[in-house]
């Protein structure tokens, strides 16, 4: 119970300097930087593949290809930069498993936004607003296990 109270009041009463020195805040900031690079890779590949074809099928294919390319880059950046760990088969499996869940969230939201007539260049950005916080919580669990 005490640990929960500590987590709930994490930022309460902390100065900016204390927050910057906090390991969890540093980890979250690294996660944001790595995620921004991975999202940029995903979005860039998505746009390039769209230049090849524009049918509905190709939108999903472009989104998936971008996701897979960024997944590989993201695994190594997340392992070495965000969580300052070593790559292992167990972590790769956990990362891959979390990203299967994450991909499902991505593709469902992406198709929902497209069905709602959100522009195909804006839809991936809206997907990230939902998927990124969800993925962070899953990955903290994966990398937090011993």
N, CA and C atoms as a LAMMPS dump frame, in Angstrom:
ITEM: TIMESTEP
0
ITEM: NUMBER OF ATOMS
438
ITEM: BOX BOUNDS ff ff ff
-5.0000000000000000e+02 5.0000000000000000e+02
-5.0000000000000000e+02 5.0000000000000000e+02
-5.0000000000000000e+02 5.0000000000000000e+02
ITEM: ATOMS id mol type element x y z
1 1 1 N 0.825 -1.192 0
2 1 2 C 0 0 0
3 1 3 C 0.868 1.255 0
4 2 1 N 1.946 1.234 0.738
5 2 2 C 2.833 2.39 0.837
6 2 3 C 3.45 2.737 -0.52
7 3 1 N 3.86 1.721 -1.299
8 3 2 C 4.444 1.943 -2.615
9 3 3 C 3.455 2.637 -3.538
10 4 1 N 2.172 2.258 -3.465
11 4 2 C 1.136 2.884 -4.28
12 4 3 C 1.014 4.364 -3.938
13 5 1 N 1.037 4.689 -2.644
14 5 2 C 0.946 6.095 -2.235
15 5 3 C 2.143 6.887 -2.742
16 6 1 N 3.315 6.267 -2.694
17 6 2 C 4.529 6.916 -3.179
18 6 3 C 4.408 7.206 -4.677
19 7 1 N 3.909 6.234 -5.445
20 7 2 C 3.739 6.415 -6.887
21 7 3 C 2.694 7.484 -7.175
22 8 1 N 1.601 7.489 -6.423
23 8 2 C 0.515 8.436 -6.644
24 8 3 C 0.99 9.866 -6.406
25 9 1 N 1.826 10.052 -5.431
26 9 2 C 2.313 11.379 -5.074
27 9 3 C 3.695 11.646 -5.65
28 10 1 N 4.034 10.961 -6.714
29 10 2 C 5.357 11.008 -7.322
30 10 3 C 5.848 12.434 -7.536
31 11 1 N 5.082 13.276 -8.217
32 11 2 C 5.538 14.615 -8.563
33 11 3 C 5.094 15.67 -7.557
34 12 1 N 4.226 15.295 -6.634
35 12 2 C 3.727 16.268 -5.665
36 12 3 C 4.865 16.765 -4.78
37 13 1 N 5.062 18.062 -4.769
38 13 2 C 6.064 18.663 -3.908
39 13 3 C 7.484 18.581 -4.424
40 14 1 N 7.704 18.067 -5.62
41 14 2 C 9.055 17.972 -6.175
42 14 3 C 9.381 19.237 -6.955
43 15 1 N 10.604 19.703 -6.798
44 15 2 C 11.056 20.838 -7.61
45 15 3 C 11.416 20.323 -8.997
46 16 1 N 11.571 21.245 -9.935
47 16 2 C 11.965 20.868 -11.295
48 16 3 C 13.312 20.152 -11.267
49 17 1 N 14.256 20.642 -10.463
50 17 2 C 15.571 20.011 -10.375
51 17 3 C 15.46 18.579 -9.854
52 18 1 N 14.609 18.364 -8.85
53 18 2 C 14.421 17.02 -8.304
54 18 3 C 13.788 16.094 -9.34
55 19 1 N 12.829 16.63 -10.1
56 19 2 C 12.181 15.815 -11.123
57 19 3 C 13.169 15.422 -12.215
58 20 1 N 14.043 16.358 -12.629
59 20 2 C 15.022 16.079 -13.673
60 20 3 C 16.013 15.009 -13.219
61 21 1 N 16.348 14.99 -11.932
62 21 2 C 17.291 14.003 -11.395
63 21 3 C 16.639 12.646 -11.139
64 22 1 N 15.32 12.598 -11.108
65 22 2 C 14.617 11.355 -10.819
66 22 3 C 14.798 10.356 -11.961
67 23 1 N 15.145 9.125 -11.61
68 23 2 C 15.425 8.084 -12.608
69 23 3 C 14.211 7.777 -13.482
70 24 1 N 13.015 7.762 -12.898
71 24 2 C 11.811 7.469 -13.687
72 24 3 C 11.516 8.591 -14.677
73 25 1 N 11.746 9.822 -14.277
74 25 2 C 11.533 10.956 -15.18
75 25 3 C 12.545 10.88 -16.317
76 26 1 N 13.803 10.593 -15.999
77 26 2 C 14.841 10.46 -17.028
78 26 3 C 14.483 9.345 -18.002
79 27 1 N 14.01 8.224 -17.468
80 27 2 C 13.633 7.096 -18.308
81 27 3 C 12.479 7.483 -19.232
82 28 1 N 11.495 8.186 -18.696
83 28 2 C 10.362 8.615 -19.511
84 28 3 C 10.805 9.588 -20.6
85 29 1 N 11.722 10.498 -20.28
86 29 2 C 12.222 11.441 -21.281
87 29 3 C 12.998 10.71 -22.384
88 30 1 N 13.787 9.71 -22.003
89 30 2 C 14.486 8.894 -23.012
90 30 3 C 13.477 8.14 -23.873
91 31 1 N 12.429 7.614 -23.235
92 31 2 C 11.373 6.923 -23.97
93 31 3 C 10.741 7.861 -24.998
94 32 1 N 10.49 9.097 -24.597
95 32 2 C 9.885 10.074 -25.514
96 32 3 C 10.804 10.367 -26.701
97 33 1 N 12.095 10.525 -26.442
98 33 2 C 13.051 10.789 -27.531
99 33 3 C 13.141 9.604 -28.484
100 34 1 N 13.292 8.416 -27.941
101 34 2 C 13.377 7.208 -28.765
102 34 3 C 12.071 7.016 -29.534
103 35 1 N 10.961 7.213 -28.867
104 35 2 C 9.66 7.068 -29.51
105 35 3 C 9.452 8.055 -30.64
106 36 1 N 9.968 9.275 -30.458
107 36 2 C 9.85 10.288 -31.506
108 36 3 C 10.626 9.865 -32.742
109 37 1 N 11.834 9.35 -32.535
110 37 2 C 12.637 8.87 -33.668
111 37 3 C 11.935 7.687 -34.343
112 38 1 N 11.447 6.731 -33.552
113 38 2 C 10.764 5.556 -34.111
114 38 3 C 9.493 5.977 -34.85
115 39 1 N 8.744 6.923 -34.285
116 39 2 C 7.528 7.403 -34.957
117 39 3 C 7.88 8.101 -36.262
118 40 1 N 8.98 8.836 -36.269
119 40 2 C 9.43 9.491 -37.497
120 40 3 C 9.795 8.48 -38.574
121 41 1 N 10.465 7.404 -38.167
122 41 2 C 10.811 6.333 -39.11
123 41 3 C 9.525 5.698 -39.651
124 42 1 N 8.607 5.372 -38.748
125 42 2 C 7.336 4.76 -39.145
126 42 3 C 6.586 5.661 -40.128
127 43 1 N 6.448 6.917 -39.782
128 43 2 C 5.7 7.857 -40.615
129 43 3 C 6.396 8.074 -41.96
130 44 1 N 7.71 8.193 -41.941
131 44 2 C 8.462 8.39 -43.184
132 44 3 C 8.301 7.228 -44.146
133 45 1 N 8.423 6.014 -43.634
134 45 2 C 8.244 4.831 -44.483
135 45 3 C 6.802 4.764 -44.976
136 46 1 N 5.854 5.057 -44.107
137 46 2 C 4.427 5.064 -44.468
138 46 3 C 4.167 6.016 -45.635
139 47 1 N 4.703 7.217 -45.571
140 47 2 C 4.497 8.202 -46.638
141 47 3 C 5.163 7.741 -47.935
142 48 1 N 6.386 7.236 -47.848
143 48 2 C 7.094 6.78 -49.052
144 48 3 C 6.336 5.642 -49.729
145 49 1 N 5.861 4.665 -48.954
146 49 2 C 5.119 3.547 -49.547
147 49 3 C 3.813 4.046 -50.169
148 50 1 N 3.198 5.055 -49.567
149 50 2 C 1.972 5.622 -50.142
150 50 3 C 2.218 6.249 -51.504
151 51 1 N 3.403 6.744 -51.716
152 51 2 C 3.721 7.349 -53.01
153 51 3 C 3.669 6.313 -54.131
154 52 1 N 3.843 5.048 -53.771
155 52 2 C 3.812 3.967 -54.756
156 52 3 C 2.373 3.659 -55.179
157 53 1 N 1.455 3.577 -54.22
158 53 2 C 0.047 3.269 -54.527
159 53 3 C -0.838 3.88 -53.442
160 54 1 N -2.103 4.181 -53.781
161 54 2 C -2.963 4.894 -52.842
162 54 3 C -4.277 4.191 -52.522
163 55 1 N -4.491 2.958 -52.963
164 55 2 C -5.757 2.287 -52.649
165 55 3 C -5.813 1.973 -51.159
166 56 1 N -7.001 1.65 -50.658
167 56 2 C -7.189 1.341 -49.244
168 56 3 C -6.283 0.225 -48.761
169 57 1 N -6.114 -0.806 -49.594
170 57 2 C -5.22 -1.904 -49.23
171 57 3 C -3.809 -1.385 -49.014
172 58 1 N -3.345 -0.526 -49.887
173 58 2 C -1.985 -0.016 -49.791
174 58 3 C -1.801 0.899 -48.59
175 59 1 N -2.865 1.559 -48.14
176 59 2 C -2.745 2.358 -46.917
177 59 3 C -2.381 1.455 -45.746
178 60 1 N -3.082 0.336 -45.611
179 60 2 C -2.77 -0.608 -44.529
180 60 3 C -1.399 -1.239 -44.717
181 61 1 N -1.056 -1.551 -45.953
182 61 2 C 0.261 -2.138 -46.223
183 61 3 C 1.358 -1.123 -45.907
184 62 1 N 1.163 0.115 -46.327
185 62 2 C 2.144 1.165 -46.047
186 62 3 C 2.307 1.354 -44.545
187 63 1 N 1.192 1.347 -43.825
188 63 2 C 1.234 1.513 -42.375
189 63 3 C 1.984 0.353 -41.723
190 64 1 N 1.721 -0.854 -42.191
191 64 2 C 2.355 -2.052 -41.631
192 64 3 C 3.851 -2.092 -41.932
193 65 1 N 4.235 -1.787 -43.161
194 65 2 C 5.656 -1.779 -43.519
195 65 3 C 6.401 -0.751 -42.662
196 66 1 N 5.825 0.433 -42.519
197 66 2 C 6.434 1.458 -41.668
198 66 3 C 6.553 0.998 -40.232
199 67 1 N 5.539 0.304 -39.747
200 67 2 C 5.544 -0.188 -38.373
201 67 3 C 6.665 -1.209 -38.168
202 68 1 N 6.808 -2.129 -39.109
203 68 2 C 7.823 -3.189 -38.979
204 68 3 C 9.236 -2.595 -39.027
205 69 1 N 9.477 -1.683 -39.951
206 69 2 C 10.808 -1.055 -40.039
207 69 3 C 11.12 -0.311 -38.741
208 70 1 N 10.152 0.458 -38.242
209 70 2 C 10.401 1.196 -36.998
210 70 3 C 10.507 0.257 -35.808
211 71 1 N 9.826 -0.894 -35.848
212 71 2 C 9.891 -1.873 -34.763
213 71 3 C 11.315 -2.362 -34.546
214 72 1 N 11.993 -2.689 -35.624
215 72 2 C 13.369 -3.187 -35.517
216 72 3 C 14.28 -2.107 -34.922
217 73 1 N 14.186 -0.906 -35.461
218 73 2 C 14.994 0.209 -34.933
219 73 3 C 14.632 0.491 -33.479
220 74 1 N 13.342 0.477 -33.206
221 74 2 C 12.843 0.804 -31.871
222 74 3 C 13.311 -0.202 -30.823
223 75 1 N 13.395 -1.48 -31.178
224 75 2 C 13.848 -2.474 -30.212
225 75 3 C 15.24 -2.134 -29.688
226 76 1 N 16.154 -1.859 -30.609
227 76 2 C 17.523 -1.578 -30.184
228 76 3 C 17.63 -0.242 -29.455
229 77 1 N 16.916 0.774 -29.928
230 77 2 C 16.957 2.072 -29.236
231 77 3 C 16.322 1.972 -27.854
232 78 1 N 15.206 1.253 -27.742
233 78 2 C 14.539 1.101 -26.451
234 78 3 C 15.414 0.321 -25.477
235 79 1 N 16.017 -0.738 -25.965
236 79 2 C 16.858 -1.567 -25.107
237 79 3 C 18.07 -0.794 -24.601
238 80 1 N 18.823 -0.201 -25.526
239 80 2 C 20.091 0.422 -25.15
240 80 3 C 19.949 1.841 -24.609
241 81 1 N 18.986 2.598 -25.096
242 81 2 C 18.873 4.001 -24.689
243 81 3 C 17.829 4.196 -23.6
244 82 1 N 16.588 3.752 -23.847
245 82 2 C 15.52 4.01 -22.879
246 82 3 C 15.741 3.271 -21.577
247 83 1 N 15.907 1.96 -21.659
248 83 2 C 15.995 1.147 -20.45
249 83 3 C 17.416 0.759 -20.07
250 84 1 N 18.395 1.187 -20.89
251 84 2 C 19.814 0.938 -20.618
252 84 3 C 20.065 -0.521 -20.218
253 85 1 N 19.582 -1.401 -21.065
254 85 2 C 19.681 -2.845 -20.842
255 85 3 C 20.503 -3.465 -21.951
256 86 1 N 20.642 -4.762 -21.872
257 86 2 C 21.289 -5.522 -22.938
258 86 3 C 20.209 -6.262 -23.708
259 87 1 N 20.427 -6.396 -25.003
260 87 2 C 19.482 -7.153 -25.825
261 87 3 C 19.559 -8.62 -25.434
262 88 1 N 18.415 -9.26 -25.398
263 88 2 C 18.355 -10.689 -25.113
264 88 3 C 17.162 -11.265 -25.861
265 89 1 N 17.165 -12.572 -25.978
266 89 2 C 16.038 -13.236 -26.634
267 89 3 C 14.764 -12.983 -25.836
268 90 1 N 14.861 -13.043 -24.519
269 90 2 C 13.69 -12.817 -23.668
270 90 3 C 13.14 -11.407 -23.861
271 91 1 N 14.027 -10.421 -23.887
272 91 2 C 13.559 -9.04 -24.088
273 91 3 C 12.999 -8.845 -25.496
274 92 1 N 13.645 -9.458 -26.465
275 92 2 C 13.137 -9.362 -27.845
276 92 3 C 11.749 -9.989 -27.929
277 93 1 N 11.552 -11.119 -27.267
278 93 2 C 10.234 -11.763 -27.269
279 93 3 C 9.206 -10.894 -26.559
280 94 1 N 9.586 -10.333 -25.415
281 94 2 C 8.679 -9.439 -24.695
282 94 3 C 8.367 -8.187 -25.483
283 95 1 N 9.389 -7.63 -26.12
284 95 2 C 9.217 -6.435 -26.943
285 95 3 C 8.304 -6.763 -28.127
286 96 1 N 8.58 -7.889 -28.785
287 96 2 C 7.749 -8.305 -29.91
288 96 3 C 6.311 -8.553 -29.488
289 97 1 N 6.14 -9.203 -28.341
290 97 2 C 4.788 -9.457 -27.819
291 97 3 C 4.046 -8.178 -27.504
292 98 1 N 4.743 -7.235 -26.871
293 98 2 C 4.093 -5.956 -26.554
294 98 3 C 3.729 -5.218 -27.834
295 99 1 N 4.565 -5.371 -28.848
296 99 2 C 4.29 -4.674 -30.099
297 99 3 C 3.22 -5.372 -30.936
298 100 1 N 2.972 -6.65 -30.708
299 100 2 C 1.815 -7.277 -31.338
300 100 3 C 0.538 -6.632 -30.808
301 101 1 N 0.477 -6.46 -29.492
302 101 2 C -0.662 -5.764 -28.882
303 101 3 C -0.717 -4.337 -29.406
304 102 1 N 0.431 -3.674 -29.423
305 102 2 C 0.51 -2.293 -29.881
306 102 3 C 0.106 -2.169 -31.356
307 103 1 N 0.556 -3.107 -32.189
308 103 2 C 0.194 -3.071 -33.607
309 103 3 C -1.319 -3.221 -33.778
310 104 1 N -1.915 -4.12 -33.018
311 104 2 C -3.37 -4.3 -33.075
312 104 3 C -4.076 -2.99 -32.726
313 105 1 N -3.628 -2.326 -31.669
314 105 2 C -4.202 -1.027 -31.29
315 105 3 C -4.008 -0.032 -32.434
316 106 1 N -2.805 0.016 -32.985
317 106 2 C -2.491 0.924 -34.088
318 106 3 C -3.406 0.7 -35.287
319 107 1 N -3.483 -0.538 -35.764
320 107 2 C -4.189 -0.807 -37.015
321 107 3 C -5.699 -0.62 -36.85
322 108 1 N -6.236 -0.967 -35.693
323 108 2 C -7.667 -0.743 -35.444
324 108 3 C -7.957 0.756 -35.424
325 109 1 N -7.165 1.514 -34.671
326 109 2 C -7.383 2.964 -34.61
327 109 3 C -7.157 3.621 -35.97
328 110 1 N -6.119 3.19 -36.674
329 110 2 C -5.82 3.75 -37.99
330 110 3 C -7.018 3.572 -38.925
331 111 1 N -7.546 2.354 -38.991
332 111 2 C -8.688 2.099 -39.862
333 111 3 C -9.948 2.812 -39.389
334 112 1 N -10.109 2.96 -38.091
335 112 2 C -11.241 3.733 -37.564
336 112 3 C -11.153 5.187 -38.018
337 113 1 N -9.964 5.783 -37.869
338 113 2 C -9.797 7.181 -38.292
339 113 3 C -9.986 7.339 -39.795
340 114 1 N -9.484 6.398 -40.576
341 114 2 C -9.679 6.452 -42.035
342 114 3 C -11.171 6.34 -42.354
343 115 1 N -11.889 5.425 -41.671
344 115 2 C -13.331 5.26 -41.887
345 115 3 C -14.108 6.518 -41.506
346 116 1 N -13.571 7.263 -40.553
347 116 2 C -14.207 8.528 -40.128
348 116 3 C -13.781 9.706 -41.01
349 117 1 N -13.138 9.38 -42.125
350 117 2 C -12.687 10.373 -43.112
351 117 3 C -11.611 11.328 -42.592
352 118 1 N -10.813 10.862 -41.64
353 118 2 C -9.641 11.628 -41.226
354 118 3 C -8.625 11.475 -42.358
355 119 1 N -7.975 12.543 -42.718
356 119 2 C -7.004 12.501 -43.825
357 119 3 C -5.935 11.454 -43.538
358 120 1 N -5.523 10.742 -44.585
359 120 2 C -4.571 9.637 -44.424
360 120 3 C -3.224 10.076 -43.872
361 121 1 N -2.867 11.352 -43.976
362 121 2 C -1.603 11.819 -43.399
363 121 3 C -1.756 12.235 -41.937
364 122 1 N -2.985 12.508 -41.504
365 122 2 C -3.235 12.884 -40.112
366 122 3 C -3.566 11.663 -39.242
367 123 1 N -4.195 10.658 -39.821
368 123 2 C -4.626 9.482 -39.05
369 123 3 C -3.499 8.844 -38.228
370 124 1 N -2.294 8.629 -38.795
371 124 2 C -1.236 8.009 -37.977
372 124 3 C -0.834 8.855 -36.772
373 125 1 N -0.921 10.143 -36.892
374 125 2 C -0.556 11.024 -35.78
375 125 3 C -1.567 10.884 -34.648
376 126 1 N -2.844 10.799 -34.993
377 126 2 C -3.878 10.598 -33.97
378 126 3 C -3.748 9.23 -33.306
379 127 1 N -3.353 8.238 -34.081
380 127 2 C -3.137 6.896 -33.523
381 127 3 C -2.061 6.949 -32.439
382 128 1 N -0.996 7.675 -32.699
383 128 2 C 0.11 7.754 -31.734
384 128 3 C -0.326 8.348 -30.401
385 129 1 N -1.258 9.28 -30.436
386 129 2 C -1.728 9.912 -29.197
387 129 3 C -2.334 8.888 -28.233
388 130 1 N -2.896 7.822 -28.766
389 130 2 C -3.483 6.77 -27.936
390 130 3 C -2.481 5.643 -27.681
391 131 1 N -1.764 5.246 -28.71
392 131 2 C -0.928 4.051 -28.629
393 131 3 C 0.352 4.246 -27.826
394 132 1 N 0.939 5.422 -27.868
395 132 2 C 2.222 5.635 -27.187
396 132 3 C 2.122 5.447 -25.671
397 133 1 N 1.183 6.087 -24.985
398 133 2 C 1.111 5.853 -23.533
399 133 3 C 0.82 4.395 -23.183
400 134 1 N -0.002 3.745 -23.984
401 134 2 C -0.315 2.338 -23.747
402 134 3 C 0.944 1.485 -23.883
403 135 1 N 1.712 1.725 -24.93
404 135 2 C 2.931 0.953 -25.161
405 135 3 C 3.968 1.202 -24.071
406 136 1 N 4.073 2.419 -23.579
407 136 2 C 5.037 2.709 -22.513
408 136 3 C 4.754 1.849 -21.283
409 137 1 N 3.486 1.746 -20.912
410 137 2 C 3.139 0.959 -19.728
411 137 3 C 3.457 -0.534 -19.948
412 138 1 N 3.185 -1.031 -21.133
413 138 2 C 3.491 -2.43 -21.427
414 138 3 C 5.007 -2.659 -21.375
415 139 1 N 5.774 -1.754 -21.985
416 139 2 C 7.231 -1.922 -22.019
417 139 3 C 7.871 -1.759 -20.65
418 140 1 N 7.336 -0.899 -19.804
419 140 2 C 7.868 -0.788 -18.438
420 140 3 C 7.726 -2.122 -17.73
421 141 1 N 6.631 -2.817 -17.984
422 141 2 C 6.431 -4.129 -17.38
423 141 3 C 7.433 -5.133 -17.952
424 142 1 N 7.632 -5.124 -19.283
425 142 2 C 8.552 -6.06 -19.928
426 142 3 C 9.973 -5.849 -19.429
427 143 1 N 10.434 -4.608 -19.378
428 143 2 C 11.809 -4.328 -18.988
429 143 3 C 11.991 -4.282 -17.472
430 144 1 N 10.905 -4.224 -16.736
431 144 2 C 10.988 -4.199 -15.283
432 144 3 C 11.148 -5.573 -14.675
433 145 1 N 10.808 -6.604 -15.447
434 145 2 C 10.94 -7.987 -14.937
435 145 3 C 12.409 -8.385 -14.924
436 146 1 N 12.765 -9.187 -13.978
437 146 2 C 14.155 -9.679 -13.861
438 146 3 C 14.308 -10.988 -14.558
